Amino acid sequence: MKTISAFLASYSLVAVVMAQTPTVPSPDVQIKAAILAAPADKRDAATVYGYSAKNEFVVLRKGTNELICLADDPAQKGLSVSCYHRDLDLFMERGRILKKEGKKPAEILAIREQETKDKKLIMPTHPSTLFSYTAKDENYDVATGDVKDGYLRYVVYIPYATAESTGLPLKPEAPGMPWIMDPGTHRAHIMINPPVSTTAAHH
């Protein structure tokens, strides 16, 4: 009886582990979906980061232009990919490390802010763009990388910019209107969120 109970307990544990282990799409599928965030003329030459079969964060493809694209995290629901200027890579990498350590968004902001002031973290001195592309779980085919009804938005990082230095408002007053977020900090950035209907056909 004890043997049967032990077996069932062991089987249940294996089942739970398997249920919690995400299915990682093939590198080709990850790349196909990741570069949807990039402008069409920059997709083929972009570097792509993604996940190995063991769910390890790796370089899936080395590119030759200025963009780095992030594949979708298989552990999260829905599709969320992005592409950003390579000069933002140190900033992004630091954020990933701190998140993995269990730091909360406010803590990550404070740590990177201090590290930037201490010259430990170097931010680009020029405006640098990030493109973010998302879709609901049911609209993303993990087997093929096909996406429908996705949403594309834009972020332009301008470290330490303010509403006064840019003339931008602190919140949008119309759909698609640019506005500035986190003004006066190392991660000050312009947000541009187009109306959903205008980016749904993006592919």
ZADRENVEX-241781 format. One record per residue: residue in one letter; x, y, z of N, C-alpha, C, O in turn. Coordinates in nm, 4 decimals, padded with zeros to 6 digits. Example, Ala and Ser with C-alpha at 12.3 -4.5 7.8 and 13.67 -1.06 7.14 Angstrom:
2
sefi|nu|nv|nw|cau|cav|caw|cu|cv|cw|ou|ov|ow
A|01.3190|-00.5690|00.7800|01.2300|-00.4500|00.7800|01.3200|-00.3300|00.7800|01.4236|-00.3319|00.8465
S|01.2850|-00.2250|00.7080|01.3670|-00.1060|00.7140|01.2900|00.0030|00.7870|01.3409|00.1138|00.8039
//
This chain:
203
sefi|nu|nv|nw|cau|cav|caw|cu|cv|cw|ou|ov|ow
M|00.0830|-00.1206|00.0000|00.0000|00.0000|00.0000|00.0865|00.1257|00.0000|00.0598|00.2233|-00.0701
K|00.1934|00.1185|00.0835|00.2842|00.2330|00.0895|00.3520|00.2555|-00.0451|00.3756|00.3690|-00.0865
T|00.3828|00.1443|-00.1128|00.4487|00.1532|-00.2434|00.3579|00.2217|-00.3444|00.4024|00.3061|-00.4221
I|00.2292|00.1844|-00.3428|00.1319|00.2456|-00.4340|00.1162|00.3936|-00.4036|00.1119|00.4763|-00.4947
S|00.1076|00.4271|-00.2744|00.0925|00.5671|-00.2339|00.2131|00.6497|-00.2768|00.1993|00.7625|-00.3242
A|00.3308|00.5919|-00.2594|00.4539|00.6620|-00.2980|00.4578|00.6838|-00.4483|00.4990|00.7894|-00.4963
F|00.4139|00.5813|-00.5225|00.4117|00.5926|-00.6687|00.3163|00.7025|-00.7135|00.3492|00.7836|-00.8001
L|00.1969|00.7039|-00.6529|00.0969|00.8049|-00.6897|00.1460|00.9452|-00.6564|00.1248|01.0393|-00.7328
A|00.2120|00.9579|-00.5412|00.2653|01.0885|-00.5019|00.3722|01.1340|-00.6000|00.3764|01.2502|-00.6405
S|00.4594|01.0391|-00.6378|00.5660|01.0699|-00.7333|00.5077|01.1069|-00.8690|00.5538|01.2012|-00.9333
Y|00.4065|01.0326|-00.9124|00.3418|01.0587|-01.0419|00.2767|01.1964|-01.0421|00.2849|01.2700|-01.1404
S|00.2116|01.2305|-00.9303|00.1452|01.3607|-00.9196|00.2463|01.4736|-00.9284|00.2209|01.5760|-00.9919
L|00.3622|01.4544|-00.8637|00.4671|01.5565|-00.8661|00.5193|01.5762|-01.0072|00.5391|01.6896|-01.0509
V|00.5418|01.4670|-01.0788|00.5888|01.4745|-01.2174|00.4860|01.5451|-01.3041|00.5216|01.6261|-01.3897
A|00.3584|01.5150|-01.2824|00.2509|01.5767|-01.3605|00.2462|01.7266|-01.3379|00.2256|01.8038|-01.4315
V|00.2659|01.7680|-01.2109|00.2647|01.9111|-01.1786|00.3821|01.9813|-01.2457|00.3662|02.0889|-01.3033
V|00.5006|01.9199|-01.2381|00.6206|01.9787|-01.2996|00.6021|01.9931|-01.4497|00.6365|02.0957|-01.5082
M|00.5463|01.8873|-01.5125|00.5243|01.8909|-01.6571|00.4232|01.9977|-01.6942|00.4364|02.0639|-01.7972
A|00.3222|02.0142|-01.6098|00.2188|02.1146|-01.6369|00.2754|02.2552|-01.6259|00.2296|02.3473|-01.6935
Q|00.3774|02.2711|-01.5382|00.4347|02.4035|-01.5170|00.5468|02.4343|-01.6160|00.5897|02.5492|-01.6266
T|00.5943|02.3342|-01.6877|00.7010|02.3546|-01.7847|00.6415|02.4003|-01.9175|00.5677|02.3251|-01.9811
P|00.6726|02.5221|-01.9600|00.6129|02.5731|-02.0836|00.6671|02.5030|-02.2079|00.7817|02.4580|-02.2107
T|00.5838|02.4947|-02.3090|00.6267|02.4399|-02.4372|00.6956|02.5511|-02.5151|00.6344|02.6539|-02.5443
V|00.8211|02.5313|-02.5484|00.8983|02.6337|-02.6188|00.8868|02.6116|-02.7695|00.9229|02.5049|-02.8190
P|00.8368|02.7111|-02.8426|00.8275|02.6978|-02.9889|00.9660|02.6821|-03.0511|01.0668|02.7129|-02.9875
S|00.9709|02.6349|-03.1737|01.0984|02.6190|-03.2437|01.1642|02.7555|-03.2636|01.0952|02.8574|-03.2624
P|01.2961|02.7592|-03.2817|01.3642|02.8867|-03.3063|01.3045|02.9635|-03.4242|01.2897|03.0855|-03.4172
D|01.2704|02.8941|-03.5310|01.2135|02.9607|-03.6485|01.0814|03.0291|-03.6161|01.0559|03.1408|-03.6611
V|00.9977|02.9620|-03.5381|00.8683|03.0195|-03.4996|00.8894|03.1390|-03.4074|00.8219|03.2410|-03.4217
Q|00.9820|03.1272|-03.3135|01.0110|03.2382|-03.2224|01.0595|03.3606|-03.2994|01.0170|03.4730|-03.2728
I|01.1484|03.3375|-03.3944|01.2023|03.4474|-03.4749|01.0927|03.5104|-03.5597|01.0829|03.6328|-03.5685
K|01.0109|03.4270|-03.6217|00.9021|03.4751|-03.7071|00.8097|03.5691|-03.6308|00.7705|03.6740|-03.6820
A|00.7750|03.5310|-03.5081|00.6849|03.6136|-03.4278|00.7561|03.7364|-03.3712|00.6987|03.8452|-03.3668
A|00.8808|03.7190|-03.3281|00.9547|03.8291|-03.2654|00.9734|03.9479|-03.3582|00.9567|04.0628|-03.3173
I|01.0082|03.9200|-03.4834|01.0387|04.0306|-03.5750|00.9137|04.1031|-03.6251|00.9247|04.2021|-03.6974
L|00.7952|04.0547|-03.5873|00.6728|04.1273|-03.6226|00.6687|04.2641|-03.5554|00.5981|04.3543|-03.6004
A|00.7452|04.2785|-03.4470|00.7491|04.4074|-03.3783|00.8330|04.5103|-03.4535|00.8186|04.6305|-03.4311
A|00.9197|04.4642|-03.5417|01.0121|04.5535|-03.6124|00.9510|04.6110|-03.7395|00.8613|04.5508|-03.7983
P|00.9998|04.7281|-03.7821|00.9601|04.7797|-03.9137|00.9969|04.6769|-04.0204|01.0998|04.6104|-04.0087
A|00.9154|04.6633|-04.1229|00.9336|04.5591|-04.2248|01.0731|04.5594|-04.2867|01.1288|04.4531|-04.3140
D|01.1299|04.6780|-04.3090|01.2593|04.6849|-04.3763|01.3774|04.6528|-04.2841|01.4919|04.6509|-04.3295
K|01.3513|04.6278|-04.1559|01.4588|04.5981|-04.0615|01.4510|04.4558|-04.0049|01.5375|04.4151|-03.9274
R|01.3486|04.3812|-04.0431|01.3260|04.2490|-03.9829|01.4332|04.1463|-04.0157|01.4818|04.0764|-03.9267
D|01.4698|04.1370|-04.1411|01.5605|04.0298|-04.1843|01.7002|04.0397|-04.1245|01.7695|03.9386|-04.1132
A|01.7423|04.1590|-04.0861|01.8790|04.1771|-04.0355|01.8847|04.2005|-03.8847|01.9912|04.2315|-03.8314
A|01.7721|04.1862|-03.8155|01.7691|04.2103|-03.6708|01.8233|04.0908|-03.5926|01.8052|03.9758|-03.6327
T|01.8889|04.1190|-03.4823|01.9292|04.0145|-03.3881|01.8054|03.9713|-03.3106|01.7195|04.0538|-03.2796
V|01.7959|03.8423|-03.2792|01.6788|03.7932|-03.2057|01.7221|03.7124|-03.0836|01.7989|03.6168|-03.0942
Y|01.6707|03.7533|-02.9672|01.6892|03.6766|-02.8439|01.5638|03.5935|-02.8203|01.4528|03.6382|-02.8490
G|01.5816|03.4721|-02.7678|01.4655|03.3886|-02.7408|01.4987|03.2799|-02.6412|01.5786|03.3000|-02.5498
Y|01.4374|03.1652|-02.6594|01.4494|03.0582|-02.5604|01.4899|02.9255|-02.6246|01.4437|02.8902|-02.7331
S|01.5773|02.8532|-02.5546|01.6209|02.7213|-02.6016|01.5150|02.6181|-02.5650|01.4161|02.6507|-02.4992
A|01.5356|02.4940|-02.6075|01.4417|02.3863|-02.5750|01.4322|02.3649|-02.4240|01.3324|02.3132|-02.3738
K|01.5379|02.4054|-02.3519|01.5388|02.3939|-02.2053|01.4863|02.5208|-02.1389|01.4981|02.5374|-02.0175
N|01.4284|02.6099|-02.2188|01.3720|02.7363|-02.1705|01.4789|02.8306|-02.1148|01.4532|02.9071|-02.0218
E|01.5991|02.8243|-02.1728|01.7066|02.9153|-02.1343|01.7091|03.0336|-02.2311|01.6861|03.0169|-02.3509
F|01.7370|03.1530|-02.1789|01.7408|03.2741|-02.2605|01.8686|03.2737|-02.3438|01.9785|03.2719|-02.2883
V|01.8554|03.2755|-02.4759|01.9712|03.2626|-02.5652|01.9572|03.3542|-02.6872|01.8510|03.4114|-02.7119
V|02.0657|03.3665|-02.7619|02.0615|03.4364|-02.8902|02.0158|03.3358|-02.9954|02.0837|03.2361|-03.0201
L|01.9017|03.3616|-03.0569|01.8497|03.2718|-03.1605|01.9093|03.3042|-03.2969|01.9289|03.2158|-03.3803
R|01.9377|03.4325|-03.3181|01.9938|03.4747|-03.4467|02.0757|03.6014|-03.4286|02.0297|03.6974|-03.3668
K|02.1958|03.6017|-03.4817|02.2784|03.7227|-03.4789|02.2458|03.8057|-03.6013|02.2462|03.7553|-03.7136
G|02.2179|03.9315|-03.5794|02.1821|04.0188|-03.6903|02.2945|04.1112|-03.7308|02.4053|04.1044|-03.6776
T|02.2642|04.1981|-03.8260|02.3657|04.2907|-03.8767|02.3218|04.4363|-03.8711|02.3994|04.5257|-03.9049
N|02.1980|04.4611|-03.8286|02.1561|04.6010|-03.8190|02.1459|04.6447|-03.6732|02.1976|04.5775|-03.5840
E|02.0797|04.7562|-03.6496|02.0782|04.8165|-03.5166|01.9679|04.7659|-03.4243|01.9589|04.8095|-03.3096
L|01.8841|04.6747|-03.4726|01.7719|04.6287|-03.3905|01.7969|04.4944|-03.3221|01.8598|04.4045|-03.3779
I|01.7458|04.4840|-03.1996|01.7445|04.3584|-03.1247|01.5991|04.3267|-03.0923|01.5271|04.4107|-03.0384
C|01.5561|04.2052|-03.1252|01.4176|04.1658|-03.1008|01.4119|04.0580|-02.9930|01.4983|03.9705|-02.9863
L|01.3094|04.0656|-02.9092|01.2887|03.9677|-02.8033|01.1716|03.8784|-02.8383|01.0618|03.9268|-02.8658
A|01.1948|03.7472|-02.8373|01.0872|03.6523|-02.8642|00.9908|03.6479|-02.7460|01.0217|03.6955|-02.6368
D|00.8757|03.5910|-02.7696|00.7733|03.5781|-02.6665|00.8193|03.4846|-02.5548|00.8828|03.3822|-02.5802
D|00.7865|03.5210|-02.4316|00.8173|03.4362|-02.3165|00.7147|03.3230|-02.3116|00.5969|03.3489|-02.2869
P|00.7564|03.1981|-02.3344|00.6608|03.0871|-02.3395|00.5895|03.0608|-02.2073|00.4890|02.9899|-02.2038
A|00.6416|03.1178|-02.0983|00.5796|03.0966|-01.9674|00.4624|03.1917|-01.9433|00.3880|03.1756|-01.8466
Q|00.4460|03.2908|-02.0315|00.3397|03.3896|-02.0155|00.2290|03.3670|-02.1179|00.2539|03.3190|-02.2285
K|00.1072|03.4022|-02.0797|-00.0059|03.3873|-02.1718|-00.0043|03.4964|-02.2779|00.0442|03.6070|-02.2540
G|-00.0577|03.4642|-02.3949|-00.0635|03.5621|-02.5021|00.0719|03.5827|-02.5668|00.1711|03.5207|-02.5285
L|00.0745|03.6714|-02.6660|00.1996|03.7050|-02.7348|00.2469|03.8427|-02.6915|00.1685|03.9376|-02.6879
S|00.3734|03.8536|-02.6592|00.4329|03.9828|-02.6269|00.5771|03.9809|-02.6753|00.6635|03.9188|-02.6135
V|00.6025|04.0496|-02.7865|00.7370|04.0577|-02.8428|00.7748|04.2042|-02.8587|00.6881|04.2916|-02.8609
S|00.9026|04.2302|-02.8697|00.9468|04.3686|-02.8855|01.0785|04.3737|-02.9602|01.1525|04.2755|-02.9654
C|01.1064|04.4888|-03.0177|01.2347|04.5140|-03.0831|01.2822|04.6513|-03.0383|01.2035|04.7457|-03.0318
Y|01.4101|04.6622|-03.0074|01.4625|04.7897|-02.9609|01.6007|04.8158|-03.0198|01.6679|04.7248|-03.0684
H|01.6412|04.9429|-03.0142|01.7726|04.9821|-03.0645|01.8812|04.9164|-02.9798|01.8690|04.9077|-02.8576
R|01.9863|04.8707|-03.0449|02.0923|04.7964|-02.9751|02.1569|04.8763|-02.8618|02.2095|04.8171|-02.7676
D|02.1539|05.0102|-02.8694|02.2143|05.0907|-02.7638|02.1346|05.0846|-02.6334|02.1808|05.1327|-02.5299
L|02.0157|05.0258|-02.6384|01.9350|05.0064|-02.5180|01.9600|04.8695|-02.4546|01.9003|04.8377|-02.3517
D|02.0464|04.7890|-02.5137|02.0602|04.6500|-02.4709|02.1104|04.6355|-02.3274|02.0611|04.5496|-02.2542
L|02.2061|04.7162|-02.2858|02.2561|04.7073|-02.1488|02.1458|04.7397|-02.0489|02.1333|04.6744|-01.9453
F|02.0663|04.8407|-02.0809|01.9529|04.8808|-01.9974|01.8511|04.7675|-01.9874|01.8033|04.7358|-01.8786
M|01.8186|04.7075|-02.1002|01.7211|04.5986|-02.1037|01.7742|04.4742|-02.0315|01.7017|04.4088|-01.9565
E|01.8999|04.4435|-02.0552|01.9600|04.3259|-01.9916|01.9603|04.3404|-01.8399|01.9324|04.2447|-01.7676
R|01.9916|04.4589|-01.7926|01.9924|04.4822|-01.6473|01.8525|04.4624|-01.5901|01.8362|04.4068|-01.4815
G|01.7532|04.5076|-01.6631|01.6155|04.4888|-01.6185|01.5780|04.3419|-01.6098|01.5110|04.2997|-01.5156
R|01.6216|04.2639|-01.7087|01.5920|04.1203|-01.7076|01.6582|04.0507|-01.5886|01.5986|03.9636|-01.5253
I|01.7815|04.0901|-01.5593|01.8547|04.0304|-01.4471|01.7852|04.0621|-01.3152|01.7663|03.9739|-01.2314
L|01.7474|04.1880|-01.2972|01.6823|04.2288|-01.1727|01.5457|04.1624|-01.1569|01.5064|04.1258|-01.0461
K|01.4743|04.1471|-01.2673|01.3437|04.0804|-01.2626|01.3605|03.9346|-01.2227|01.2818|03.8814|-01.1444
K|01.4634|03.8702|-01.2771|01.4908|03.7299|-01.2445|01.5262|03.7144|-01.0972|01.5004|03.6102|-01.0370
E|01.5857|03.8196|-01.0392|01.6209|03.8175|-00.8969|01.4992|03.8397|-00.8077|01.5086|03.8312|-00.6852
G|01.3848|03.8681|-00.8702|01.2624|03.8868|-00.7930|01.2307|04.0308|-00.7582|01.1402|04.0571|-00.6791
K|01.3045|04.1248|-00.8165|01.2795|04.2656|-00.7885|01.1483|04.3114|-00.8525|01.1124|04.2678|-00.9618
K|01.0780|04.3996|-00.7825|00.9523|04.4540|-00.8326|00.9817|04.5733|-00.9240|01.0906|04.6303|-00.9179
P|00.8837|04.6122|-01.0101|00.9068|04.7224|-01.1050|00.9618|04.8498|-01.0409|01.0527|04.9123|-01.0956
A|00.9072|04.8887|-00.9252|00.9541|05.0109|-00.8593|01.0993|04.9966|-00.8138|01.1766|05.0922|-00.8194
E|01.1352|04.8771|-00.7692|01.2728|04.8517|-00.7258|01.3680|04.8548|-00.8448|01.4781|04.9091|-00.8361
I|01.3249|04.7964|-00.9552|01.4068|04.7951|-01.0767|01.4323|04.9375|-01.1244|01.5440|04.9721|-01.1628
L|01.3271|05.0198|-01.1216|01.3404|05.1601|-01.1622|01.4422|05.2318|-01.0743|01.5294|05.3024|-01.1249
A|01.4311|05.2138|-00.9420|01.5202|05.2822|-00.8485|01.6648|05.2353|-00.8631|01.7576|05.3162|-00.8594
I|01.6833|05.1053|-00.8795|01.8195|05.0501|-00.8921|01.8866|05.0990|-01.0199|02.0017|05.1424|-01.0177
R|01.8143|05.0917|-01.1307|01.8745|05.1359|-01.2575|01.8968|05.2869|-01.2587|01.9925|05.3355|-01.3190
E|01.8093|05.3598|-01.1927|01.8271|05.5054|-01.1840|01.9579|05.5376|-01.1125|02.0366|05.6198|-01.1595
Q|01.9806|05.4722|-00.9983|02.1021|05.4977|-00.9216|02.2254|05.4516|-00.9977|02.3282|05.5194|-00.9974
E|02.2153|05.3362|-01.0631|02.3293|05.2843|-01.1384|02.3633|05.3740|-01.2571|02.4798|05.3862|-01.2951
T|02.2623|05.4360|-01.3146|02.2870|05.5301|-01.4245|02.3591|05.6544|-01.3722|02.4533|05.7032|-01.4346
K|02.3140|05.7048|-01.2576|02.3780|05.8218|-01.1972|02.5223|05.7916|-01.1567|02.6093|05.8785|-01.1630
D|02.5462|05.6661|-01.1149|02.6813|05.6255|-01.0732|02.7690|05.5830|-01.1913|02.8829|05.5404|-01.1726
K|02.7150|05.5950|-01.3128|02.7870|05.5588|-01.4357|02.8154|05.4085|-01.4460|02.9009|05.3667|-01.5241
K|02.7444|05.3280|-01.3680|02.7591|05.1828|-01.3776|02.6738|05.1282|-01.4921|02.7047|05.0244|-01.5507
L|02.5675|05.1993|-01.5219|02.4780|05.1628|-01.6311|02.4753|05.2786|-01.7294|02.4374|05.3901|-01.6934
I|02.5148|05.2534|-01.8515|02.5236|05.3589|-01.9522|02.3995|05.3590|-02.0409|02.3675|05.2594|-02.1058
M|02.3310|05.4721|-02.0424|02.2145|05.4891|-02.1282|02.2560|05.5641|-02.2544|02.3492|05.6443|-02.2503
P|02.1888|05.5395|-02.3654|02.2218|05.6126|-02.4883|02.1957|05.7619|-02.4715|02.1031|05.8025|-02.4013
T|02.2779|05.8421|-02.5364|02.2623|05.9874|-02.5265|02.1700|06.0414|-02.6352|02.1395|06.1606|-02.6379
H|02.1262|05.9543|-02.7237|02.0381|05.9934|-02.8339|01.9035|05.9233|-02.8182|01.8960|05.8218|-02.7489
P|01.7970|05.9741|-02.8803|01.6672|05.9055|-02.8750|01.6795|05.7640|-02.9314|01.7410|05.7436|-03.0360
S|01.6211|05.6669|-02.8621|01.6300|05.5263|-02.9034|01.4918|05.4619|-02.8950|01.4215|05.4762|-02.7949
T|01.4544|05.3917|-03.0000|01.3178|05.3414|-03.0119|01.3013|05.1954|-02.9718|01.3899|05.1123|-02.9917
L|01.1835|05.1670|-02.9142|01.1402|05.0305|-02.8867|01.0026|05.0120|-02.9492|00.9158|05.0983|-02.9364
F|00.9832|04.8993|-03.0167|00.8541|04.8646|-03.0759|00.7986|04.7450|-02.9990|00.8693|04.6463|-02.9787
S|00.6742|04.7529|-02.9566|00.6123|04.6445|-02.8804|00.4903|04.5912|-02.9548|00.4031|04.6675|-02.9965
Y|00.4855|04.4590|-02.9708|00.3751|04.3963|-03.0448|00.3128|04.2880|-02.9577|00.3826|04.1980|-02.9108
T|00.1825|04.2963|-02.9360|00.1132|04.2019|-02.8487|-00.0120|04.1463|-02.9156|-00.0671|04.2063|-03.0079
A|-00.0552|04.0308|-02.8669|-00.1786|03.9689|-02.9167|-00.2333|03.8759|-02.8092|-00.1590|03.8273|-02.7239
K|-00.3622|03.8521|-02.8140|-00.4250|03.7614|-02.7183|-00.3823|03.6175|-02.7472|-00.3426|03.5838|-02.8587
D|-00.3914|03.5344|-02.6447|-00.3495|03.3950|-02.6542|-00.4143|03.3222|-02.7720|-00.3483|03.2475|-02.8441
E|-00.5439|03.3449|-02.7902|-00.6165|03.2741|-02.8961|-00.5826|03.3247|-03.0364|-00.6188|03.2624|-03.1362
N|-00.5127|03.4382|-03.0428|-00.4765|03.4944|-03.1730|-00.3315|03.4670|-03.2132|-00.2831|03.5192|-03.3137
Y|-00.2634|03.3850|-03.1341|-00.1239|03.3508|-03.1627|-00.1100|03.1996|-03.1747|-00.1401|03.1262|-03.0805
D|-00.0647|03.1534|-03.2901|-00.0448|03.0106|-03.3151|00.1008|02.9752|-03.2856|00.1898|03.0084|-03.3638
V|00.1252|02.9084|-03.1734|00.2630|02.8777|-03.1331|00.3281|02.7726|-03.2227|00.4500|02.7557|-03.2203
A|00.2484|02.7030|-03.3004|00.3037|02.6006|-03.3897|00.3591|02.6609|-03.5179|00.4556|02.6099|-03.5748
T|00.2974|02.7705|-03.5634|00.3377|02.8321|-03.6906|00.3976|02.9709|-03.6758|00.4693|03.0177|-03.7643
G|00.3681|03.0379|-03.5629|00.4141|03.1749|-03.5449|00.3215|03.2771|-03.6071|00.3524|03.3962|-03.6086
D|00.2075|03.2317|-03.6589|00.1111|03.3231|-03.7202|00.0349|03.4004|-03.6125|00.0005|03.3460|-03.5075
V|00.0095|03.5277|-03.6406|-00.0598|03.6142|-03.5457|-00.1704|03.6907|-03.6176|-00.1534|03.7335|-03.7317
K|-00.2825|03.7072|-03.5507|-00.3890|03.7914|-03.6051|-00.4356|03.8884|-03.4973|-00.4281|03.8598|-03.3778
D|-00.4836|04.0030|-03.5424|-00.5351|04.1064|-03.4518|-00.4333|04.1460|-03.3449|-00.4685|04.1617|-03.2279
G|-00.3075|04.1619|-03.3851|-00.2046|04.2069|-03.2917|-00.2101|04.3581|-03.2740|-00.2761|04.4286|-03.3503
Y|-00.1396|04.4066|-03.1719|-00.1374|04.5508|-03.1436|00.0070|04.5993|-03.1339|00.0874|04.5439|-03.0590
L|00.0384|04.7028|-03.2102|00.1738|04.7580|-03.2145|00.1761|04.8972|-03.1523|00.0969|04.9840|-03.1891
R|00.2673|04.9175|-03.0582|00.2844|05.0505|-02.9996|00.4325|05.0872|-03.0004|00.5189|05.0029|-03.0243
Y|00.4595|05.2136|-02.9740|00.5954|05.2655|-02.9905|00.6422|05.3389|-02.8650|00.5643|05.4068|-02.7981
V|00.7704|05.3237|-02.8350|00.8320|05.3914|-02.7218|00.9642|05.4506|-02.7698|01.0435|05.3818|-02.8342
V|00.9881|05.5774|-02.7389|01.1154|05.6409|-02.7748|01.1819|05.6888|-02.6458|01.1347|05.7825|-02.5814
Y|01.2913|05.6238|-02.6096|01.3626|05.6598|-02.4868|01.4468|05.7854|-02.5083|01.5260|05.7945|-02.6021
I|01.4273|05.8818|-02.4183|01.5080|06.0042|-02.4178|01.5457|06.0307|-02.2724|01.4755|06.1051|-02.2039
P|01.6550|05.9714|-02.2235|01.6914|05.9825|-02.0830|01.6897|06.1255|-02.0293|01.7466|06.2172|-02.0886
Y|01.6229|06.1413|-01.9159|01.6136|06.2666|-01.8406|01.5337|06.3768|-01.9095|01.5345|06.4911|-01.8638
A|01.4660|06.3448|-02.0170|01.3787|06.4439|-02.0809|01.2593|06.4721|-01.9900|01.2218|06.3884|-01.9079
T|01.2009|06.5885|-02.0049|01.0847|06.6276|-01.9246|00.9749|06.6815|-02.0152|00.9946|06.7001|-02.1353
A|00.8597|06.7062|-01.9555|00.7501|06.7660|-02.0315|00.7919|06.9039|-02.0812|00.7549|06.9458|-02.1909
E|00.8693|06.9734|-01.9988|00.9139|07.1081|-02.0350|01.0186|07.1055|-02.1466|01.0167|07.1910|-02.2352
S|01.1091|07.0088|-02.1429|01.2157|07.0051|-02.2438|01.1668|06.9542|-02.3791|01.2283|06.9807|-02.4823
T|01.0559|06.8810|-02.3775|01.0036|06.8247|-02.5030|00.8761|06.8909|-02.5522|00.8433|06.8836|-02.6706
G|00.8039|06.9559|-02.4606|00.6748|07.0132|-02.4983|00.5631|06.9107|-02.5024|00.4530|06.9399|-02.5491
L|00.5913|06.7900|-02.4535|00.4918|06.6826|-02.4551|00.4086|06.6814|-02.3271|00.4576|06.7203|-02.2211
P|00.2834|06.6373|-02.3360|00.1996|06.6268|-02.2163|00.2363|06.5034|-02.1346|00.3081|06.4156|-02.1824
L|00.1866|06.4974|-02.0113|00.2131|06.3841|-01.9238|00.1115|06.2719|-01.9427|00.1241|06.1653|-01.8825
K|00.0118|06.2960|-02.0257|-00.0846|06.1913|-02.0606|-00.1453|06.2252|-02.1963|-00.1522|06.3425|-02.2330
P|-00.1892|06.1249|-02.2709|-00.2458|06.1512|-02.4041|-00.3835|06.2152|-02.3934|-00.4630|06.1796|-02.3064
E|-00.4106|06.3084|-02.4813|-00.5405|06.3753|-02.4817|-00.6243|06.3332|-02.6011|-00.7372|06.3792|-02.6183
A|-00.5679|06.2450|-02.6840|-00.6397|06.1925|-02.8004|-00.5755|06.0596|-02.8390|-00.4582|06.0381|-02.8084
P|-00.6481|05.9702|-02.9048|-00.5912|05.8416|-02.9464|-00.4678|05.8601|-03.0347|-00.4716|05.9336|-03.1334
G|-00.3597|05.7934|-02.9988|-00.2377|05.8020|-03.0780|-00.1510|05.9224|-03.0482|-00.0440|05.9377|-03.1070
M|-00.1953|06.0077|-02.9582|-00.1177|06.1282|-02.9261|00.0053|06.0913|-02.8430|-00.0075|06.0192|-02.7441
P|00.1242|06.1391|-02.8810|00.2442|06.1087|-02.8020|00.2427|06.1810|-02.6679|00.1913|06.2922|-02.6562
W|00.2996|06.1162|-02.5677|00.3102|06.1769|-02.4350|00.4359|06.1245|-02.3678|00.4931|06.0252|-02.4127
I|00.4794|06.1894|-02.2614|00.6045|06.1492|-02.1973|00.5770|06.0782|-02.0650|00.4929|06.1207|-01.9858
M|00.6493|05.9704|-02.0435|00.6343|05.8892|-01.9225|00.7671|05.8846|-01.8475|00.8737|05.8882|-01.9091
D|00.7609|05.8767|-01.7167|00.8809|05.8773|-01.6311|00.9720|05.9960|-01.6617|01.0933|05.9787|-01.6742
P|00.9151|06.1171|-01.6739|00.9974|06.2339|-01.7074|01.1037|06.2615|-01.6010|01.0817|06.2391|-01.4820
G|01.2185|06.3103|-01.6461|01.3249|06.3476|-01.5541|01.4060|06.2318|-01.4996|01.4936|06.2518|-01.4155
T|01.3776|06.1090|-01.5470|01.4523|05.9918|-01.5005|01.5350|05.9329|-01.6146|01.5255|05.9766|-01.7293
H|01.6157|05.8332|-01.5807|01.6990|05.7692|-01.6830|01.6144|05.7001|-01.7889|01.6588|05.6838|-01.9026
R|01.4918|05.6589|-01.7528|01.4069|05.5884|-01.8489|01.2907|05.6749|-01.8994|01.1851|05.6234|-01.9362
A|01.3116|05.8050|-01.9003|01.2110|05.8943|-01.9594|01.1887|05.8523|-02.1040|01.2842|05.8299|-02.1785
H|01.0624|05.8419|-02.1431|01.0353|05.7970|-02.2800|00.9032|05.8509|-02.3325|00.8098|05.8785|-02.2572
I|00.8991|05.8646|-02.4637|00.7775|05.9074|-02.5319|00.6945|05.7835|-02.5616|00.7448|05.6856|-02.6167
M|00.5674|05.7885|-02.5246|00.4752|05.6780|-02.5514|00.3849|05.7157|-02.6686|00.3332|05.8273|-02.6753
I|00.3669|05.6216|-02.7603|00.2737|05.6406|-02.8714|00.1894|05.5137|-02.8827|00.2385|05.4090|-02.9250
N|00.0630|05.5242|-02.8447|-00.0293|05.4107|-02.8486|-00.1368|05.4360|-02.9540|-00.2378|05.4999|-02.9245
P|-00.1169|05.3872|-03.0757|-00.2150|05.4097|-03.1824|-00.3490|05.3436|-03.1493|-00.3530|05.2497|-03.0698
P|-00.4582|05.3911|-03.2089|-00.5863|05.3223|-03.1930|-00.5711|05.1766|-03.2362|-00.5015|05.1484|-03.3337
V|-00.6341|05.0852|-03.1662|-00.6184|04.9419|-03.1930|-00.6479|04.9062|-03.3382|-00.5769|04.8252|-03.3978
S|-00.7498|04.9647|-03.3942|-00.7912|04.9300|-03.5306|-00.6843|04.9596|-03.6352|-00.6848|04.8997|-03.7427
T|-00.5928|05.0512|-03.6048|-00.4923|05.0909|-03.7041|-00.3741|04.9954|-03.7112|-00.2976|05.0003|-03.8076
T|-00.3570|04.9087|-03.6116|-00.2423|04.8168|-03.6128|-00.2845|04.6702|-03.6152|-00.1987|04.5820|-03.6189
A|-00.4128|04.6427|-03.6132|-00.4621|04.5046|-03.6067|-00.4180|04.4202|-03.7260|-00.3996|04.2992|-03.7131
A|-00.4009|04.4835|-03.8421|-00.3638|04.4091|-03.9632|-00.2132|04.4014|-03.9832|-00.1665|04.3508|-04.0852
H|-00.1363|04.4518|-03.8854|00.0102|04.4535|-03.8961|00.0647|04.3112|-03.9038|00.0312|04.2274|-03.8202
H|00.1479|04.2838|-04.0030|00.2123|04.1524|-04.0142|00.3353|04.1633|-04.1032|00.4042|04.0638|-04.1258
//
